[in-house]
Amino acid sequence: MIRLIVYIGLSLVLTLGIAWLIATPGTIQIDVGSYRLQPGIGLSAIALVLVIVGAVFFWSLIKRLLSAPRMLAKRAARKSRDKGVDALSDGFIALQAGDAEKARRLARDARNRLPKSAAAHLLQARAELALGQWGSAREHYRALIDNPKTALAALSGLYEQARAQNREDAALTFAHKAHALAPALTWAGEAIFNDITRRGDWSAGLEMVEATPATSKEERAKKKRKQAVLHTAIAADTENSAPLVALEHTRLALKLVPDFVPAALIAARIHSSRAETRKSTSLLRRVWRANHHPHVATLFASAQPGISPTERLKRLRELVPMPPPDAQSAIVLARIAIEAQEWSAARNALANFASANPSQDTCVAMARIEEGQNDDFGRARQWLARAVTAPRDPVWTADGVTAQEWAPVSPVSGKLDAFEWKVPTNAVALSDDAHMNGFEDENLKETQDATLLEDTPPSKEPDTENEVAQVEEEKKPVPAIEQKSAGD
């Protein structure tokens, strides 16, 4: 409404102005050759305006005609650029969908239409990498390294190609170059860190983790966990050669993760060897309250060196109540009681866990109790037969491999902090080299247990004591392999 009023008002003013000019008295004399013109002032003003408008119009028309070829060329270039952008977009979509051949074809089209586009060059390199054309992909990536905008992307592609070709040294070289250009780059940092931990260079790994910023709460928690694992790895390596250094590292690890069992066990062993029994038992008691780990209870019973099995049982009862709250505590208590020949105490410890679906360790412990307390070899053999198919007990497990002792990295993948204390559910067969380094195959263990039971002649008196010891020895996971150096 306001615009209409303004428009009407301006129109009236313009009309009044024109009427005033036409009505204004007076003339203007214009001599052209032998002609003399004497138009009025208003008409002259209107004619002048029309001449100016006409001149502007004709000048614009001439200018347009002169610039038409250039404008047509720009329009054609714009259309070609739009088609190149569409080809580039469709190419990345095709590559993500798994159609690498179509992606390469679109990348070539995009490069022809966008010769200066680094993205089109990168798309072609990634498509050829997906097609397994290593040579051409490598050449494209190397050409992109010189461009600061595409250097990191090229190094990422070269790293992936080297990994796909199992050229670990070359992959690590590309990761180091990318890390030098962008220290915050995740994949490069992880590649370097994994190589450091795989070689067992815990100090270098610790320095790298400490230098890595952590902004969120989750990142800070992961950083603390890594630091604790690396401190514990250093402590494990120096426990015998430099116990004070190892003790300091375990202190730092427990400060970061207060209930970290491997660090607590190392620290407690060092305190016990230094005759600091009170410190050892205090630490183990605190960690026990957090997670009830059976290794903590076992070490608590033996924290004072040189004591008898009866005294170890007495110490353990200070930590584990009767009846024990969980199966693992009951098994530890029963084992110490068996060593002390306290058969009733051992049986009572397992009473709540041997009646329904007992675990393998529970069955073996019950077999030893039957053999030791009652000389009942028949019932002992029954318990051993149940142990073959009984549920497994928790053990240190990483990538389907079990170990008696915790290790900083997995022997299969080399991943840091891979070992977890849990019931193994999918242990896989390893190569002979892995078995020689100390890890067991679950299926092989069960076969050995079954063979042990089947090979015992039923007609003669079974040597149950030796049988129990053999089954118990075979069912234990062997120690974790030692970390190999880079030269190995």
C-alpha positions in Angstrom: 0.0 0.0 0.0 2.8 2.4 0.9 4.6 1.6 -2.3 1.5 2.3 -4.3 1.0 5.7 -2.6 4.7 6.5 -3.2 4.5 5.5 -6.9 1.3 7.6 -7.4 3.0 10.5 -5.7 6.1 10.3 -7.8 4.1 10.0 -11.0 2.1 13.1 -10.1 5.3 15.1 -9.4 6.8 13.9 -12.7 3.7 14.9 -14.6 3.5 18.3 -13.0 7.2 18.8 -13.7 6.7 18.0 -17.4 3.6 20.2 -17.6 5.4 23.1 -16.0 8.3 22.7 -18.5 5.9 22.8 -21.4 4.0 25.7 -20.1 7.1 27.7 -19.3 7.3 30.8 -21.7 10.4 31.4 -23.8 12.2 29.7 -26.7 15.6 28.4 -27.6 17.2 29.4 -30.9 19.2 26.7 -32.7 20.9 27.6 -36.0 21.9 24.6 -38.2 23.3 25.7 -41.6 20.6 27.7 -43.2 18.0 26.4 -40.8 16.9 28.1 -37.6 14.9 26.3 -35.0 13.1 28.0 -32.1 11.5 25.3 -29.9 10.1 26.1 -26.5 12.1 25.6 -23.4 10.0 22.6 -22.2 10.1 20.8 -25.5 13.8 21.4 -25.7 14.4 19.9 -22.3 12.3 16.8 -23.2 14.1 16.4 -26.5 17.5 16.6 -24.7 16.5 13.9 -22.3 15.3 11.7 -25.2 18.6 12.2 -27.1 20.6 11.2 -24.0 18.5 8.1 -23.4 18.8 7.1 -27.1 22.6 7.6 -27.1 22.9 5.4 -24.0 20.7 2.7 -25.6 22.6 2.7 -28.8 26.0 2.6 -27.0 24.9 -0.4 -25.0 23.7 -2.2 -28.1 27.0 -1.6 -29.9 28.9 -2.7 -26.8 26.9 -5.9 -26.6 27.5 -6.7 -30.2 31.2 -6.2 -29.8 31.5 -8.4 -26.6 29.2 -11.2 -27.9 32.0 -13.6 -28.9 33.7 -13.3 -25.5 30.4 -13.8 -23.7 29.6 -16.8 -25.8 33.0 -18.3 -24.9 32.5 -17.7 -21.2 29.1 -19.3 -21.4 30.6 -22.4 -23.1 33.4 -22.6 -20.5 30.8 -22.3 -17.7 28.8 -25.2 -19.2 31.9 -27.3 -19.5 32.9 -26.5 -15.9 29.4 -27.4 -14.7 29.7 -30.7 -16.6 33.1 -31.3 -15.1 31.8 -30.7 -11.6 29.0 -33.1 -12.2 31.4 -35.7 -13.5 33.6 -35.2 -10.4 30.6 -35.5 -8.1 29.3 -38.6 -9.8 32.8 -40.1 -9.8 33.2 -39.9 -6.1 29.7 -41.4 -5.6 30.6 -44.3 -8.0 33.9 -44.9 -6.1 32.0 -45.0 -2.8 29.5 -47.4 -4.3 32.3 -49.7 -5.4 32.2 -49.0 -9.1 35.8 -48.1 -9.6 35.8 -48.5 -13.4 33.0 -45.9 -13.7 34.8 -43.7 -11.2 37.9 -43.7 -13.3 36.0 -42.9 -16.5 34.3 -40.0 -14.8 37.6 -38.9 -13.3 39.1 -38.7 -16.8 36.2 -36.7 -18.1 36.5 -34.3 -15.1 40.2 -33.9 -15.7 39.6 -33.0 -19.4 37.0 -30.4 -18.4 38.8 -29.2 -15.3 42.5 -29.5 -16.1 43.5 -27.5 -13.0 41.4 -29.5 -10.6 43.4 -31.5 -8.1 40.3 -33.2 -6.9 39.8 -34.8 -10.4 43.4 -36.0 -10.3 42.9 -37.4 -6.8 39.7 -39.2 -7.9 41.5 -40.9 -10.8 44.4 -42.0 -8.5 41.9 -43.5 -5.9 39.9 -45.2 -8.7 43.1 -46.8 -10.1 44.1 -47.8 -6.6 40.7 -49.5 -6.2 41.2 -51.3 -9.5 44.6 -52.6 -8.4 46.6 -50.6 -11.0 49.4 -49.9 -8.6 51.9 -48.3 -11.0 49.5 -45.7 -12.5 48.0 -44.9 -9.1 51.5 -44.4 -7.6 52.4 -42.0 -10.4 49.2 -40.0 -9.8 49.8 -39.8 -6.1 53.5 -38.8 -6.5 52.4 -36.0 -8.8 50.0 -34.7 -6.2 52.6 -34.6 -3.4 54.1 -31.4 -4.9 50.8 -29.6 -4.4 50.5 -28.4 -0.8 46.7 -28.8 -1.0 46.9 -32.4 -2.0 50.1 -33.6 -0.3 48.4 -35.2 2.7 45.8 -36.9 0.5 48.5 -38.2 -1.7 50.5 -39.6 1.2 47.3 -41.2 2.6 46.8 -42.9 -0.8 50.4 -44.1 -1.0 50.2 -45.4 2.6 47.0 -47.4 1.8 48.7 -48.8 -1.4 51.8 -49.8 0.5 49.7 -51.5 3.2 47.7 -53.3 0.5 51.0 -54.5 -1.0 52.4 -55.6 2.4 55.2 -53.0 2.1 55.2 -52.1 5.8 58.4 -50.1 5.7 57.2 -48.0 2.8 53.8 -47.4 4.5 55.6 -46.3 7.7 57.7 -43.9 5.7 54.6 -42.3 4.2 53.0 -42.1 7.6 56.1 -40.3 9.0 56.0 -37.8 6.2 52.3 -37.1 6.7 52.9 -36.8 10.5 55.6 -34.3 9.9 53.3 -32.1 7.8 50.3 -32.5 10.1 51.1 -33.8 13.6 47.3 -33.9 14.4 46.6 -36.4 11.6 45.0 -39.4 13.2 45.9 -42.2 10.7 49.6 -41.2 10.5 49.9 -40.9 14.3 48.3 -44.3 14.8 50.5 -45.9 12.3 53.7 -44.6 13.9 52.4 -45.4 17.4 51.5 -49.0 16.4 54.9 -49.5 15.0 56.5 -48.2 18.1 54.5 -50.4 20.4 55.0 -53.4 18.1 58.7 -53.0 18.5 58.4 -52.7 22.3 59.8 -49.2 22.4 57.5 -48.2 25.4 59.3 -45.0 26.3 59.0 -43.6 22.8 55.3 -44.6 22.7 54.8 -42.9 26.1 56.3 -39.7 24.9 54.1 -39.8 21.8 50.9 -40.3 23.9 51.9 -37.6 26.3 52.4 -35.1 23.4 49.0 -35.9 21.9 46.3 -33.4 22.9 43.0 -34.7 24.3 40.1 -32.3 24.3 37.0 -34.4 25.2 36.4 -36.4 28.3 36.4 -39.6 26.3 39.8 -38.7 24.7 41.3 -37.9 28.1 40.2 -41.3 29.5 41.7 -43.1 26.5 44.9 -41.2 26.9 45.2 -42.1 30.6 44.6 -45.7 29.8 47.3 -45.8 27.2 49.7 -44.0 29.5 49.0 -46.6 32.3 49.5 -49.5 29.9 52.8 -48.1 28.7 54.0 -47.4 32.2 53.1 -51.0 33.1 55.0 -52.3 30.1 58.1 -50.5 31.1 57.7 -51.8 34.7 57.3 -55.4 33.4 60.6 -55.1 31.4 62.5 -53.6 34.3 61.0 -55.5 37.2 64.0 -57.7 37.7 66.8 -55.5 36.4 65.7 -52.2 37.9 63.0 -52.8 40.5 62.9 -49.2 41.8 62.4 -47.8 38.3 59.7 -50.4 37.7 58.1 -49.4 41.0 58.0 -45.8 40.0 56.3 -46.7 36.7 53.7 -48.8 38.4 53.0 -45.9 40.8 52.4 -43.6 37.8 50.2 -46.3 36.1 48.1 -46.8 39.2 47.7 -43.0 39.6 46.2 -42.9 36.1 44.1 -46.1 36.4 43.8 -46.9 40.1 42.5 -50.5 39.7 44.8 -51.6 36.8 45.6 -55.2 37.9 48.8 -55.8 35.9 50.5 -52.7 37.4 49.3 -53.6 40.9 50.7 -57.2 40.6 54.1 -55.9 39.5 54.2 -53.3 42.3 53.1 -55.9 44.9 55.7 -58.4 43.8 58.4 -55.7 44.1 57.2 -54.7 47.6 57.2 -58.3 48.7 60.7 -58.9 47.4 61.9 -55.9 49.3 60.2 -57.3 52.5 57.6 -54.5 52.4 54.8 -56.8 53.1 52.5 -54.2 54.5 52.7 -52.0 51.4 52.2 -55.1 49.2 49.1 -56.3 51.1 47.6 -52.8 51.4 47.9 -52.3 47.6 46.5 -55.7 46.8 43.6 -55.2 49.2 42.7 -51.9 47.6 42.7 -53.4 44.1 40.8 -56.5 45.2 38.0 -54.4 46.5 37.7 -52.9 43.0 37.6 -56.0 40.8 38.0 -59.3 42.8 40.7 -60.5 40.3 41.9 -64.0 41.3 45.6 -63.2 40.6 45.3 -60.4 43.2 44.0 -62.9 45.8 46.7 -65.5 44.9 49.5 -62.9 45.3 47.9 -61.6 48.5 48.2 -65.1 50.0 51.9 -65.2 49.1 52.8 -61.6 49.8 55.0 -62.7 52.7 57.7 -64.9 51.2 58.6 -68.2 52.8 55.4 -68.9 54.7 53.7 -72.3 54.7 50.5 -73.2 52.8 48.6 -73.2 56.1 49.8 -69.6 56.8 48.9 -68.6 53.2 45.4 -70.0 53.7 45.1 -68.0 56.9 46.2 -64.8 55.1 43.8 -65.4 52.2 40.9 -65.8 54.6 41.5 -62.2 55.6 40.7 -61.2 52.1 38.2 -63.7 50.9 35.2 -64.3 53.2 33.5 -67.6 53.6 31.5 -68.5 51.6 33.3 -66.8 48.7 31.3 -64.2 46.8 32.2 -65.4 43.3 33.5 -68.5 41.6 37.0 -67.2 40.9 37.5 -66.3 44.6 36.3 -69.7 45.6 38.7 -71.4 43.2 41.7 -69.4 44.6 40.6 -70.2 48.2 40.2 -73.9 47.3 43.6 -74.2 45.7 45.4 -72.7 48.7 43.3 -75.0 51.0 44.3 -78.0 48.9 48.0 -77.1 49.2 47.5 -76.8 52.9 45.5 -80.2 52.9 42.6 -78.4 54.4 40.1 -80.5 52.5 37.0 -79.5 54.3 37.8 -75.8 53.8 38.4 -76.4 50.1 35.2 -78.3 49.7 33.2 -75.7 51.5 34.7 -72.9 49.4 33.5 -74.6 46.2 30.1 -75.8 47.6 28.0 -73.1 46.0 29.7 -73.3 42.6 30.2 -77.1 42.1 26.6 -78.1 42.2 25.3 -76.4 39.1 27.3 -76.0 35.8 30.8 -75.9 37.4 33.6 -74.4 35.4 36.8 -76.3 34.4 38.9 -75.0 37.3 36.1 -75.9 39.7 35.9 -79.5 38.3 39.7 -79.9 38.5 39.8 -78.6 42.1 37.0 -80.9 43.1 38.9 -83.9 41.5 41.9 -83.0 43.6 39.7 -82.8 46.7 38.1 -86.2 46.1 41.5 -87.8 45.5 43.2 -86.1 48.4 40.5 -86.3 51.1 38.7 -89.6 50.3 41.1 -91.4 48.0 38.1 -91.7 45.7 39.7 -92.1 42.3 36.4 -92.9 40.7 34.8 -89.6 41.7 38.0 -87.8 40.8 37.8 -89.2 37.3 34.2 -88.2 37.0 35.1 -84.6 37.9 37.9 -84.7 35.3 35.5 -86.0 32.7 33.2 -83.1 33.4 36.1 -80.6 33.1 36.5 -81.5 29.4 33.1 -80.0 28.5 32.7 -77.6 31.4 32.5 -73.8 30.8 35.9 -72.1 30.6 37.1 -69.8 33.4 38.2 -66.2 32.7 41.8 -65.8 31.4 43.8 -63.1 29.7 42.5 -63.1 26.1 43.4 -61.1 23.0 42.4 -61.7 19.4 41.3 -65.3 20.3 44.5 -66.1 22.0 44.8 -66.8 25.7 47.7 -66.3 28.1 48.5 -66.9 31.7 50.1 -63.5 32.1 49.1 -60.1 30.9 51.0 -58.6 28.0 51.0 -55.0 26.7 50.3 -55.9 23.1 48.5 -58.7 21.2 50.8 -61.3 19.7 48.4 -61.5 16.7 47.6 -57.9 15.7 50.2 -56.1 17.7 47.5 -53.9 19.2 48.2 -52.1 22.5 46.1 -53.0 25.5 44.4 -55.9 23.6 44.4 -58.4 26.5 41.2 -58.6 28.5 40.4 -60.7 31.5 37.3 -62.6 30.3 36.0 -66.0 29.4 37.4 -66.9 25.9 34.6 -67.6 23.4 36.3 -67.8 20.0 39.9 -68.9 20.5 41.5 -69.7 17.1 44.2 -72.0 16.1 47.6 -70.4 15.7 50.7 -71.3 13.7 53.4 -73.5 15.1 55.5 -70.5 15.8 52.8 -69.0 17.9 52.5 -72.2 19.9 56.2 -72.3 20.5 56.0 -68.7 21.7 53.7 -69.7 24.5 50.1 -69.4 23.4 47.5 -72.3 23.3 44.8 -73.3 20.9 41.5 -74.0 22.6 40.6 -76.9 20.4 44.0 -78.6 20.8 43.7 -78.2 24.6 40.3 -80.0 24.7 41.6 -82.7 22.4 44.5 -83.3 24.7 42.2 -83.5 27.7 39.9 -86.0 26.0 42.9 -88.1 24.9 44.2 -88.1 28.5 41.0 -89.6 29.8 40.5 -92.1 27.0 44.1 -93.5 27.1 43.9 -94.5 30.8 43.2 -98.3 31.0 40.0 -98.9 32.9 41.2 -102.2 34.3 44.1 -100.8 36.3 44.1 -98.3 39.3 44.3 -94.8 37.8 47.1 -92.6 38.9 44.6 -89.8 39.7 47.1 -87.5 41.3 49.3 -87.4 38.2 46.2 -87.2 36.0 44.8 -84.2 37.9 48.2 -82.5 37.7 48.5 -83.1 34.0 44.9 -81.9 33.2 45.4 -78.9 35.4 48.8 -78.1 33.7 47.3 -78.6 30.2 44.3 -76.4 30.9 46.5 -73.5 32.0 47.3 -71.0 29.3 51.0 -70.7 28.8 52.8 -67.4 29.4 52.5 -64.6 26.9 55.2 -64.3 24.3 58.0 -61.8 24.9 58.0 -58.7 22.8 60.3 -59.0 19.9 62.7 -56.3 18.8 62.6 -54.8 15.3 65.7 -56.8 14.3 63.9 -60.1 15.1 
